[in-house]
Amino acid sequence: MKPDRVLSMLGIAAKAGSVASGEFSTEKAVKEGRAYLVIVAQDASDNTKKMFRNMTDFYQVPMYEYSDKEMLGHFIGKEFRASLAVTNEGLSHSIEERLKQQSQLNNGRN
């Protein structure tokens, strides 16, 4: 398995103190306008996904479903994490570019 660039970049963002993780902190970052990107684990509950989808639509923050709770948590040095927000604008743009590239690759394989 090749290293996952998105998860690696999230790890860098976490080390830089630019990640709010967990449902409460992610929600707070979005509502305070500090979130530039929200990532929700693909194995998060439908309610969690719907809540963040509605919130990020309202606050106009890009949201992606990516990886799983265990991997998201692991790469940012925490336990399981169903959601996280990237609070550094530059890092969030780099991560979002990578997410877009990856989804295009995945779509090309189907």
N, CA, C and O atoms as CSV, one atom per row, in Angstrom:
chain,resi,resn,atom,element,x,y,z
A,1,MET,N,N,0.846,-1.197,0.000
A,1,MET,CA,C,0.000,0.000,0.000
A,1,MET,C,C,0.880,1.246,0.000
A,1,MET,O,O,1.771,1.374,0.840
A,2,LYS,N,N,0.641,2.150,-0.921
A,2,LYS,CA,C,1.473,3.354,-0.960
A,2,LYS,C,C,1.034,4.324,0.142
A,2,LYS,O,O,-0.128,4.333,0.549
A,3,PRO,N,N,1.975,5.135,0.614
A,3,PRO,CA,C,1.612,6.067,1.693
A,3,PRO,C,C,0.487,6.999,1.253
A,3,PRO,O,O,0.432,7.439,0.104
A,4,ASP,N,N,-0.386,7.280,2.175
A,4,ASP,CA,C,-1.543,8.121,1.879
A,4,ASP,C,C,-1.168,9.576,2.108
A,4,ASP,O,O,-0.954,9.993,3.246
A,5,ARG,N,N,-1.086,10.352,1.027
A,5,ARG,CA,C,-0.649,11.751,1.121
A,5,ARG,C,C,-1.629,12.599,1.934
A,5,ARG,O,O,-1.212,13.474,2.693
A,6,VAL,N,N,-2.930,12.341,1.776
A,6,VAL,CA,C,-3.922,13.135,2.514
A,6,VAL,C,C,-3.731,12.934,4.011
A,6,VAL,O,O,-3.681,13.900,4.772
A,7,LEU,N,N,-3.624,11.667,4.432
A,7,LEU,CA,C,-3.460,11.396,5.862
A,7,LEU,C,C,-2.126,11.943,6.378
A,7,LEU,O,O,-2.053,12.456,7.495
A,8,SER,N,N,-1.076,11.834,5.566
A,8,SER,CA,C,0.220,12.390,5.960
A,8,SER,C,C,0.129,13.906,6.162
A,8,SER,O,O,0.670,14.453,7.123
A,9,MET,N,N,-0.566,14.569,5.237
A,9,MET,CA,C,-0.720,16.027,5.338
A,9,MET,C,C,-1.564,16.405,6.556
A,9,MET,O,O,-1.318,17.428,7.195
A,10,LEU,N,N,-2.558,15.575,6.872
A,10,LEU,CA,C,-3.345,15.830,8.085
A,10,LEU,C,C,-2.467,15.699,9.323
A,10,LEU,O,O,-2.623,16.452,10.284
A,11,GLY,N,N,-1.552,14.747,9.297
A,11,GLY,CA,C,-0.614,14.586,10.404
A,11,GLY,C,C,0.258,15.816,10.583
A,11,GLY,O,O,0.507,16.256,11.705
A,12,ILE,N,N,0.720,16.368,9.471
A,12,ILE,CA,C,1.535,17.592,9.502
A,12,ILE,C,C,0.700,18.748,10.064
A,12,ILE,O,O,1.172,19.519,10.900
A,13,ALA,N,N,-0.543,18.856,9.591
A,13,ALA,CA,C,-1.430,19.920,10.074
A,13,ALA,C,C,-1.670,19.778,11.578
A,13,ALA,O,O,-1.703,20.773,12.303
A,14,ALA,N,N,-1.838,18.537,12.043
A,14,ALA,CA,C,-2.072,18.302,13.477
A,14,ALA,C,C,-0.852,18.713,14.299
A,14,ALA,O,O,-0.985,19.326,15.359
A,15,LYS,N,N,0.354,18.364,13.793
A,15,LYS,CA,C,1.590,18.739,14.501
A,15,LYS,C,C,1.738,20.255,14.563
A,15,LYS,O,O,2.307,20.800,15.508
A,16,ALA,N,N,1.215,20.924,13.536
A,16,ALA,CA,C,1.296,22.390,13.492
A,16,ALA,C,C,0.199,23.035,14.340
A,16,ALA,O,O,0.117,24.261,14.424
A,17,GLY,N,N,-0.639,22.216,14.963
A,17,GLY,CA,C,-1.723,22.745,15.788
A,17,GLY,C,C,-2.863,23.315,14.955
A,17,GLY,O,O,-3.592,24.199,15.404
A,18,SER,N,N,-3.010,22.801,13.738
A,18,SER,CA,C,-4.012,23.348,12.810
A,18,SER,C,C,-5.159,22.391,12.543
A,18,SER,O,O,-5.790,22.449,11.488
A,19,VAL,N,N,-5.434,21.499,13.512
A,19,VAL,CA,C,-6.543,20.565,13.357
A,19,VAL,C,C,-7.414,20.601,14.609
A,19,VAL,O,O,-6.919,20.483,15.731
A,20,ALA,N,N,-8.706,20.765,14.399
A,20,ALA,CA,C,-9.679,20.606,15.494
A,20,ALA,C,C,-10.357,19.270,15.223
A,20,ALA,O,O,-10.914,19.064,14.144
A,21,SER,N,N,-10.315,18.354,16.203
A,21,SER,CA,C,-10.869,17.032,15.926
A,21,SER,C,C,-11.914,16.638,16.954
A,21,SER,O,O,-11.953,17.152,18.072
A,22,GLY,N,N,-12.752,15.713,16.537
A,22,GLY,CA,C,-13.864,15.320,17.383
A,22,GLY,C,C,-15.079,16.167,17.021
A,22,GLY,O,O,-14.948,17.295,16.545
A,23,GLU,N,N,-16.251,15.608,17.254
A,23,GLU,CA,C,-17.483,16.264,16.811
A,23,GLU,C,C,-17.632,17.670,17.382
A,23,GLU,O,O,-17.924,18.612,16.644
A,24,PHE,N,N,-17.432,17.817,18.696
A,24,PHE,CA,C,-17.643,19.113,19.346
A,24,PHE,C,C,-16.660,20.168,18.828
A,24,PHE,O,O,-17.059,21.276,18.468
A,25,SER,N,N,-15.375,19.813,18.794
A,25,SER,CA,C,-14.347,20.780,18.354
A,25,SER,C,C,-14.483,21.130,16.878
A,25,SER,O,O,-14.269,22.275,16.481
A,26,THR,N,N,-14.840,20.137,16.070
A,26,THR,CA,C,-15.030,20.391,14.635
A,26,THR,C,C,-16.188,21.365,14.430
A,26,THR,O,O,-16.084,22.332,13.675
A,27,GLU,N,N,-17.289,21.087,15.119
A,27,GLU,CA,C,-18.476,21.952,15.009
A,27,GLU,C,C,-18.150,23.375,15.458
A,27,GLU,O,O,-18.555,24.343,14.814
A,28,LYS,N,N,-17.421,23.495,16.559
A,28,LYS,CA,C,-17.051,24.806,17.103
A,28,LYS,C,C,-16.179,25.580,16.092
A,28,LYS,O,O,-16.389,26.772,15.868
A,29,ALA,N,N,-15.215,24.895,15.497
A,29,ALA,CA,C,-14.323,25.537,14.520
A,29,ALA,C,C,-15.109,26.048,13.314
A,29,ALA,O,O,-14.851,27.145,12.818
A,30,VAL,N,N,-16.074,25.245,12.843
A,30,VAL,CA,C,-16.891,25.656,11.690
A,30,VAL,C,C,-17.717,26.883,12.057
A,30,VAL,O,O,-17.742,27.866,11.317
A,31,LYS,N,N,-18.387,26.823,13.196
A,31,LYS,CA,C,-19.286,27.917,13.582
A,31,LYS,C,C,-18.546,29.202,13.918
A,31,LYS,O,O,-19.099,30.294,13.783
A,32,GLU,N,N,-17.289,29.075,14.357
A,32,GLU,CA,C,-16.485,30.270,14.661
A,32,GLU,C,C,-15.752,30.794,13.428
A,32,GLU,O,O,-15.047,31.800,13.498
A,33,GLY,N,N,-15.925,30.101,12.295
A,33,GLY,CA,C,-15.281,30.556,11.060
A,33,GLY,C,C,-13.800,30.236,10.996
A,33,GLY,O,O,-13.073,30.832,10.201
A,34,ARG,N,N,-13.333,29.290,11.832
A,34,ARG,CA,C,-11.913,28.942,11.831
A,34,ARG,C,C,-11.613,27.734,10.950
A,34,ARG,O,O,-10.448,27.443,10.681
A,35,ALA,N,N,-12.656,27.021,10.493
A,35,ALA,CA,C,-12.445,25.814,9.687
A,35,ALA,C,C,-12.400,26.161,8.205
A,35,ALA,O,O,-13.290,26.838,7.689
A,36,TYR,N,N,-11.366,25.696,7.529
A,36,TYR,CA,C,-11.247,25.903,6.084
A,36,TYR,C,C,-11.562,24.624,5.319
A,36,TYR,O,O,-11.753,24.645,4.103
A,37,LEU,N,N,-11.614,23.500,6.051
A,37,LEU,CA,C,-11.870,22.207,5.441
A,37,LEU,C,C,-12.343,21.257,6.536
A,37,LEU,O,O,-11.769,21.217,7.624
A,38,VAL,N,N,-13.389,20.496,6.243
A,38,VAL,CA,C,-13.874,19.498,7.199
A,38,VAL,C,C,-13.776,18.130,6.547
A,38,VAL,O,O,-14.144,17.948,5.387
A,39,ILE,N,N,-13.271,17.168,7.316
A,39,ILE,CA,C,-13.201,15.789,6.843
A,39,ILE,C,C,-13.973,14.913,7.818
A,39,ILE,O,O,-13.749,14.954,9.028
A,40,VAL,N,N,-14.881,14.124,7.270
A,40,VAL,CA,C,-15.678,13.200,8.071
A,40,VAL,C,C,-15.314,11.788,7.628
A,40,VAL,O,O,-15.235,11.515,6.430
A,41,ALA,N,N,-15.093,10.896,8.579
A,41,ALA,CA,C,-14.739,9.515,8.259
A,41,ALA,C,C,-15.853,8.850,7.470
A,41,ALA,O,O,-17.035,9.090,7.715
A,42,GLN,N,N,-15.460,8.012,6.521
A,42,GLN,CA,C,-16.452,7.312,5.697
A,42,GLN,C,C,-17.298,6.364,6.532
A,42,GLN,O,O,-18.433,6.057,6.169
A,43,ASP,N,N,-16.743,5.893,7.664
A,43,ASP,CA,C,-17.507,4.977,8.514
A,43,ASP,C,C,-18.192,5.691,9.685
A,43,ASP,O,O,-18.633,5.051,10.640
A,44,ALA,N,N,-18.276,7.025,9.597
A,44,ALA,CA,C,-19.040,7.775,10.608
A,44,ALA,C,C,-20.530,7.478,10.406
A,44,ALA,O,O,-20.944,7.030,9.337
A,45,SER,N,N,-21.318,7.731,11.439
A,45,SER,CA,C,-22.751,7.446,11.328
A,45,SER,C,C,-23.401,8.373,10.303
A,45,SER,O,O,-22.904,9.465,10.030
A,46,ASP,N,N,-24.514,7.919,9.745
A,46,ASP,CA,C,-25.245,8.739,8.781
A,46,ASP,C,C,-25.673,10.061,9.405
A,46,ASP,O,O,-25.672,11.096,8.739
A,47,ASN,N,N,-26.040,10.026,10.686
A,47,ASN,CA,C,-26.439,11.262,11.380
A,47,ASN,C,C,-25.282,12.253,11.445
A,47,ASN,O,O,-25.468,13.449,11.221
A,48,THR,N,N,-24.092,11.751,11.751
A,48,THR,CA,C,-22.909,12.618,11.826
A,48,THR,C,C,-22.620,13.230,10.456
A,48,THR,O,O,-22.374,14.431,10.343
A,49,LYS,N,N,-22.653,12.395,9.421
A,49,LYS,CA,C,-22.391,12.897,8.066
A,49,LYS,C,C,-23.413,13.959,7.673
A,49,LYS,O,O,-23.052,15.001,7.126
A,50,LYS,N,N,-24.686,13.693,7.951
A,50,LYS,CA,C,-25.756,14.630,7.597
A,50,LYS,C,C,-25.601,15.949,8.360
A,50,LYS,O,O,-25.753,17.028,7.788
A,51,MET,N,N,-25.298,15.849,9.654
A,51,MET,CA,C,-25.138,17.056,10.464
A,51,MET,C,C,-24.017,17.935,9.901
A,51,MET,O,O,-24.188,19.143,9.739
A,52,PHE,N,N,-22.855,17.308,9.601
A,52,PHE,CA,C,-21.735,18.095,9.081
A,52,PHE,C,C,-21.987,18.569,7.653
A,52,PHE,O,O,-21.551,19.657,7.275
A,53,ARG,N,N,-22.689,17.757,6.855
A,53,ARG,CA,C,-23.016,18.181,5.493
A,53,ARG,C,C,-23.864,19.458,5.542
A,53,ARG,O,O,-23.578,20.427,4.839
A,54,ASN,N,N,-24.911,19.449,6.380
A,54,ASN,CA,C,-25.784,20.621,6.514
A,54,ASN,C,C,-25.013,21.827,7.049
A,54,ASN,O,O,-25.159,22.941,6.546
A,55,MET,N,N,-24.195,21.593,8.071
A,55,MET,CA,C,-23.444,22.696,8.692
A,55,MET,C,C,-22.433,23.295,7.721
A,55,MET,O,O,-22.328,24.516,7.605
A,56,THR,N,N,-21.682,22.430,7.017
A,56,THR,CA,C,-20.661,22.952,6.108
A,56,THR,C,C,-21.292,23.628,4.891
A,56,THR,O,O,-20.730,24.579,4.349
A,57,ASP,N,N,-22.452,23.142,4.462
A,57,ASP,CA,C,-23.167,23.830,3.383
A,57,ASP,C,C,-23.563,25.232,3.837
A,57,ASP,O,O,-23.374,26.210,3.114
A,58,PHE,N,N,-24.110,25.311,5.037
A,58,PHE,CA,C,-24.574,26.598,5.567
A,58,PHE,C,C,-23.414,27.580,5.741
A,58,PHE,O,O,-23.522,28.746,5.361
A,59,TYR,N,N,-22.309,27.109,6.314
A,59,TYR,CA,C,-21.160,27.992,6.577
A,59,TYR,C,C,-20.191,28.056,5.391
A,59,TYR,O,O,-19.150,28.708,5.468
A,60,GLN,N,N,-20.537,27.380,4.303
A,60,GLN,CA,C,-19.733,27.375,3.076
A,60,GLN,C,C,-18.287,26.943,3.327
A,60,GLN,O,O,-17.335,27.632,2.960
A,61,VAL,N,N,-18.161,25.782,3.963
A,61,VAL,CA,C,-16.855,25.178,4.207
A,61,VAL,C,C,-16.819,23.864,3.423
A,61,VAL,O,O,-17.756,23.071,3.518
A,62,PRO,N,N,-15.756,23.619,2.652
A,62,PRO,CA,C,-15.707,22.352,1.917
A,62,PRO,C,C,-15.667,21.157,2.867
A,62,PRO,O,O,-14.973,21.192,3.884
A,63,MET,N,N,-16.408,20.102,2.538
A,63,MET,CA,C,-16.421,18.900,3.356
A,63,MET,C,C,-16.187,17.687,2.481
A,63,MET,O,O,-16.737,17.580,1.385
A,64,TYR,N,N,-15.367,16.778,2.974
A,64,TYR,CA,C,-15.091,15.524,2.273
A,64,TYR,C,C,-15.278,14.368,3.223
A,64,TYR,O,O,-15.000,14.478,4.417
A,65,GLU,N,N,-15.755,13.248,2.683
A,65,GLU,CA,C,-15.757,11.996,3.441
A,65,GLU,C,C,-14.497,11.265,3.019
A,65,GLU,O,O,-14.250,11.055,1.832
A,66,TYR,N,N,-13.698,10.876,4.019
A,66,TYR,CA,C,-12.408,10.281,3.677
A,66,TYR,C,C,-11.948,9.316,4.754
A,66,TYR,O,O,-12.134,9.569,5.944
A,67,SER,N,N,-11.358,8.230,4.345
A,67,SER,CA,C,-10.725,7.255,5.230
A,67,SER,C,C,-11.720,6.710,6.258
A,67,SER,O,O,-12.931,6.743,6.039
A,68,ASP,N,N,-11.200,6.214,7.373
A,68,ASP,CA,C,-12.093,5.721,8.423
A,68,ASP,C,C,-11.681,6.323,9.759
A,68,ASP,O,O,-10.630,6.954,9.871
A,69,LYS,N,N,-12.510,6.126,10.759
A,69,LYS,CA,C,-12.294,6.773,12.067
A,69,LYS,C,C,-10.941,6.401,12.668
A,69,LYS,O,O,-10.255,7.244,13.246
A,70,GLU,N,N,-10.568,5.136,12.526
A,70,GLU,CA,C,-9.315,4.679,13.113
A,70,GLU,C,C,-8.107,5.365,12.466
A,70,GLU,O,O,-7.202,5.829,13.161
A,71,MET,N,N,-8.101,5.425,11.123
A,71,MET,CA,C,-6.969,6.035,10.417
A,71,MET,C,C,-6.910,7.552,10.639
A,71,MET,O,O,-5.829,8.107,10.837
A,72,LEU,N,N,-8.059,8.214,10.606
A,72,LEU,CA,C,-8.070,9.663,10.855
A,72,LEU,C,C,-7.477,9.958,12.222
A,72,LEU,O,O,-6.635,10.845,12.363
A,73,GLY,N,N,-7.915,9.220,13.219
A,73,GLY,CA,C,-7.394,9.425,14.568
A,73,GLY,C,C,-5.917,9.123,14.655
A,73,GLY,O,O,-5.150,9.890,15.237
A,74,HIS,N,N,-5.518,8.005,14.076
A,74,HIS,CA,C,-4.119,7.571,14.143
A,74,HIS,C,C,-3.174,8.627,13.570
A,74,HIS,O,O,-2.152,8.944,14.177
A,75,PHE,N,N,-3.516,9.167,12.407
A,75,PHE,CA,C,-2.611,10.098,11.736
A,75,PHE,C,C,-2.530,11.463,12.420
A,75,PHE,O,O,-1.570,12.204,12.211
A,76,ILE,N,N,-3.529,11.797,13.233
A,76,ILE,CA,C,-3.424,13.071,13.962
A,76,ILE,C,C,-3.055,12.834,15.427
A,76,ILE,O,O,-3.133,13.741,16.256
A,77,GLY,N,N,-2.651,11.594,15.729
A,77,GLY,CA,C,-2.146,11.281,17.058
A,77,GLY,C,C,-3.219,11.179,18.126
A,77,GLY,O,O,-2.969,11.487,19.291
A,78,LYS,N,N,-4.415,10.748,17.737
A,78,LYS,CA,C,-5.523,10.643,18.696
A,78,LYS,C,C,-6.163,9.262,18.591
A,78,LYS,O,O,-5.748,8.414,17.801
A,79,GLU,N,N,-7.190,9.067,19.418
A,79,GLU,CA,C,-8.003,7.864,19.304
A,79,GLU,C,C,-8.879,8.010,18.054
A,79,GLU,O,O,-8.639,8.884,17.222
A,80,PHE,N,N,-9.874,7.166,17.931
A,80,PHE,CA,C,-10.800,7.248,16.795
A,80,PHE,C,C,-11.335,8.671,16.639
A,80,PHE,O,O,-11.675,9.322,17.627
A,81,ARG,N,N,-11.408,9.147,15.407
A,81,ARG,CA,C,-11.976,10.462,15.131
A,81,ARG,C,C,-12.918,10.372,13.943
A,81,ARG,O,O,-12.503,10.001,12.845
A,82,ALA,N,N,-14.197,10.714,14.159
A,82,ALA,CA,C,-15.174,10.666,13.071
A,82,ALA,C,C,-15.138,11.944,12.251
A,82,ALA,O,O,-15.563,11.956,11.096
A,83,SER,N,N,-14.623,13.037,12.853
A,83,SER,CA,C,-14.603,14.304,12.118
A,83,SER,C,C,-13.423,15.146,12.562
A,83,SER,O,O,-12.944,15.035,13.691
A,84,LEU,N,N,-12.965,15.989,11.650
A,84,LEU,CA,C,-11.921,16.949,11.992
A,84,LEU,C,C,-12.027,18.147,11.060
A,84,LEU,O,O,-12.550,18.058,9.949
A,85,ALA,N,N,-11.516,19.261,11.546
A,85,ALA,CA,C,-11.491,20.495,10.753
A,85,ALA,C,C,-10.047,20.962,10.650
A,85,ALA,O,O,-9.307,20.930,11.634
A,86,VAL,N,N,-9.645,21.397,9.456
A,86,VAL,CA,C,-8.321,21.977,9.261
A,86,VAL,C,C,-8.484,23.487,9.401
A,86,VAL,O,O,-9.281,24.102,8.693
A,87,THR,N,N,-7.721,24.076,10.321
A,87,THR,CA,C,-7.910,25.489,10.645
A,87,THR,C,C,-6.817,26.390,10.067
A,87,THR,O,O,-6.779,27.585,10.362
A,88,ASN,N,N,-5.939,25.827,9.252
A,88,ASN,CA,C,-4.915,26.626,8.583
A,88,ASN,C,C,-5.282,26.699,7.104
A,88,ASN,O,O,-5.421,25.670,6.443
A,89,GLU,N,N,-5.437,27.907,6.593
A,89,GLU,CA,C,-5.938,28.080,5.232
A,89,GLU,C,C,-5.023,27.450,4.190
A,89,GLU,O,O,-5.495,26.749,3.295
A,90,GLY,N,N,-3.733,27.690,4.294
A,90,GLY,CA,C,-2.785,27.149,3.319
A,90,GLY,C,C,-2.783,25.635,3.317
A,90,GLY,O,O,-2.863,25.012,2.258
A,91,LEU,N,N,-2.693,25.042,4.489
A,91,LEU,CA,C,-2.697,23.578,4.593
A,91,LEU,C,C,-4.012,22.998,4.076
A,91,LEU,O,O,-4.023,21.963,3.409
A,92,SER,N,N,-5.117,23.671,4.387
A,92,SER,CA,C,-6.419,23.142,3.956
A,92,SER,C,C,-6.513,23.109,2.433
A,92,SER,O,O,-7.087,22.176,1.870
A,93,HIS,N,N,-5.955,24.118,1.760
A,93,HIS,CA,C,-5.989,24.142,0.297
A,93,HIS,C,C,-5.150,22.999,-0.280
A,93,HIS,O,O,-5.560,22.345,-1.239
A,94,SER,N,N,-3.970,22.763,0.311
A,94,SER,CA,C,-3.108,21.669,-0.154
A,94,SER,C,C,-3.801,20.328,0.021
A,94,SER,O,O,-3.773,19.484,-0.876
A,95,ILE,N,N,-4.422,20.133,1.174
A,95,ILE,CA,C,-5.105,18.864,1.462
A,95,ILE,C,C,-6.305,18.693,0.533
A,95,ILE,O,O,-6.556,17.598,0.029
A,96,GLU,N,N,-7.044,19.779,0.310
A,96,GLU,CA,C,-8.210,19.692,-0.565
A,96,GLU,C,C,-7.797,19.351,-1.999
A,96,GLU,O,O,-8.477,18.574,-2.669
A,97,GLU,N,N,-6.693,19.925,-2.471
A,97,GLU,CA,C,-6.191,19.594,-3.816
A,97,GLU,C,C,-5.911,18.098,-3.910
A,97,GLU,O,O,-6.268,17.449,-4.894
A,98,ARG,N,N,-5.271,17.563,-2.880
A,98,ARG,CA,C,-4.930,16.148,-2.837
A,98,ARG,C,C,-6.210,15.293,-2.823
A,98,ARG,O,O,-6.279,14.263,-3.495
A,99,LEU,N,N,-7.213,15.724,-2.060
A,99,LEU,CA,C,-8.489,14.997,-2.004
A,99,LEU,C,C,-9.160,14.972,-3.379
A,99,LEU,O,O,-9.700,13.949,-3.798
A,100,LYS,N,N,-9.117,16.105,-4.069
A,100,LYS,CA,C,-9.717,16.178,-5.404
A,100,LYS,C,C,-8.993,15.241,-6.370
A,100,LYS,O,O,-9.629,14.532,-7.150
A,101,GLN,N,N,-7.662,15.244,-6.313
A,101,GLN,CA,C,-6.879,14.366,-7.190
A,101,GLN,C,C,-7.228,12.907,-6.923
A,101,GLN,O,O,-7.410,12.118,-7.851
A,102,GLN,N,N,-7.318,12.561,-5.643
A,102,GLN,CA,C,-7.596,11.185,-5.280
A,102,GLN,C,C,-8.994,10.756,-5.716
A,102,GLN,O,O,-9.183,9.628,-6.172
A,103,SER,N,N,-9.973,11.648,-5.579
A,103,SER,CA,C,-11.328,11.262,-5.984
A,103,SER,C,C,-11.408,11.119,-7.503
A,103,SER,O,O,-12.169,10.290,-8.003
A,104,GLN,N,N,-10.628,11.920,-8.247
A,104,GLN,CA,C,-10.601,11.766,-9.698
A,104,GLN,C,C,-9.969,10.426,-10.085
A,104,GLN,O,O,-10.432,9.752,-11.006
A,105,LEU,N,N,-8.909,10.052,-9.370
A,105,LEU,CA,C,-8.270,8.753,-9.636
A,105,LEU,C,C,-9.240,7.620,-9.357
A,105,LEU,O,O,-9.351,6.681,-10.145
A,106,ASN,N,N,-9.943,7.707,-8.232
A,106,ASN,CA,C,-10.887,6.658,-7.853
A,106,ASN,C,C,-12.030,6.574,-8.851
A,106,ASN,O,O,-12.471,5.481,-9.205
A,107,ASN,N,N,-12.512,7.733,-9.310
A,107,ASN,CA,C,-13.603,7.736,-10.285
A,107,ASN,C,C,-13.163,7.130,-11.618
A,107,ASN,O,O,-13.960,6.503,-12.316
A,108,GLY,N,N,-11.903,7.322,-11.959
A,108,GLY,CA,C,-11.384,6.767,-13.195
A,108,GLY,C,C,-11.285,5.259,-13.171
A,108,GLY,O,O,-11.293,4.621,-14.223
A,109,ARG,N,N,-11.191,4.677,-11.986
A,109,ARG,CA,C,-11.052,3.230,-11.855
A,109,ARG,C,C,-12.385,2.501,-11.960
A,109,ARG,O,O,-12.406,1.312,-12.276
A,110,ASN,N,N,-13.483,3.178,-11.705
A,110,ASN,CA,C,-14.793,2.489,-11.664
A,110,ASN,C,C,-15.271,2.100,-13.038
A,110,ASN,O,O,-16.347,1.518,-13.175
